[in-house]
Amino acid sequence: QVQFVESGGGLVQPGGSLRLSCAVSGPTFSTYTMGWYRQPPGKERERVATINNGGSTNYADSVKGRFTISRDNAKNTVYLQMTSLKPEDTAVYYCNGAPLYGSLRTTWGQGTQVTVSS
């Protein structure tokens, strides 16, 4: 079955950069729309960015111009390059995806913690 494993989080100073990775199991990755989501402490989970199977991307207004989502179908991996990080970017970051004509998985993994602080 399809699994999503996030990595790359850590502690970074304001203005710094991080690159998150999401490794996806299964042979049908290239057909998936993939996305990054985050949940700040005490708040609901929110969408950060998505990329569909054709490479089209969408970003939340709060990260537009600072974050870049990309995918490598040969490696079954989706990335989130984060630059100009702000304290309000602090959250647990998750990846998820939906197959063609399908929906996001209803269960979420452990995610990876991103903390932006001086």
N, C-alpha and C positions, 0 to 999 in steps of 0.2 A: 504494500500500500504506500501511497505518497506520504512523505515526511518532509518537514521543513526544519532546518537547524541553523539558528542565527549565531554569528560570532563577530568579533571586532570591536565591541564596546570597551569603554574604559573611562578614566578620569582625564579631562582636558581643560585647559584654561580658556576663558572667553577669547574669541578670535581664532582659536585653534581649529584643527581639522581631524576627522576620523573617517575611516572607510569601513562600512559594515558589509558583511557577506551573508548570504543565505544559500545554503546547499540544499538542493531538492533531490529526493530520490525518485526513481521511476523514469521510464522511457518516453513519456508524453509531455515533458517539460516545455518543449517548444510550442505547444498548443495553448499554454496557460497564459492568462493575464495575471501578472504578479504585482504585489504591492507591499509597501512598508507602512507600518502603523506604529503608533507610540501611545503610551499611557503614562502621563506625569503622575507624581504622587497625589493621591486623593482625587483624581479626576478620571473621566471616562476615556476610553481608548479612542483615538482619532486617526484618520487617514493622513499619511504624509505624502506619499507618491505612488503612482502606479505606472506600469508599462505593459502594453498588450503584446500579443504574439506577432504583430507587425512592427513593433518598435515605437508606437505612439505613446507619449508620456503625458501625465497630468500631475500637478503639484498643488499642495495646499498653499494658500496665499502666504502663510507665515514662513514658508521655507523657499518659496520661489526665488530663483537667482542665487541661492546659497547651496542647495542640495541638488544632486544629480543621480537619477536612478538609471541603471543599465543592466544588461543581461548578457551572459555568455552561454548560448545553448549547448555548445560542445562540452562545457563543464557543468551543465545543469545548475548554474549559479546566477543569482541576482545580487547586485551591489547597490549600496547607497553611499555615495561620496558626499560628505558633509564638510562644508567650509564655513568660515565666519561664525562659528558656533556661539550661541548666547546662553545665558543661564536658563532661560525659559525653554531651551531644547532638552533640558534634563528630563529623562523618562526611560522606561523600559521599552525597547524597540523590538517589534515583532515583524515577521514576514508571513504572508499568506498568499494564496492564489486560487484561481478558479479556472477549471478546464473550459474548453469551448462548449457553450450551451449549458454550463454548469454554474455552481455557486461556490463562494468561499467555504473553506472548511469551518465547521462550527466549533472545533476545539483549537485552542491556541497553545503553543509551546511555551518554554521558559523565557524566551526572548534574550536580549543582551542589554545590559545596563549602560546607559550613557549619562555621565555626570559632568556638567560644565560649571566649574567653580574656580575661583582664584584662591 
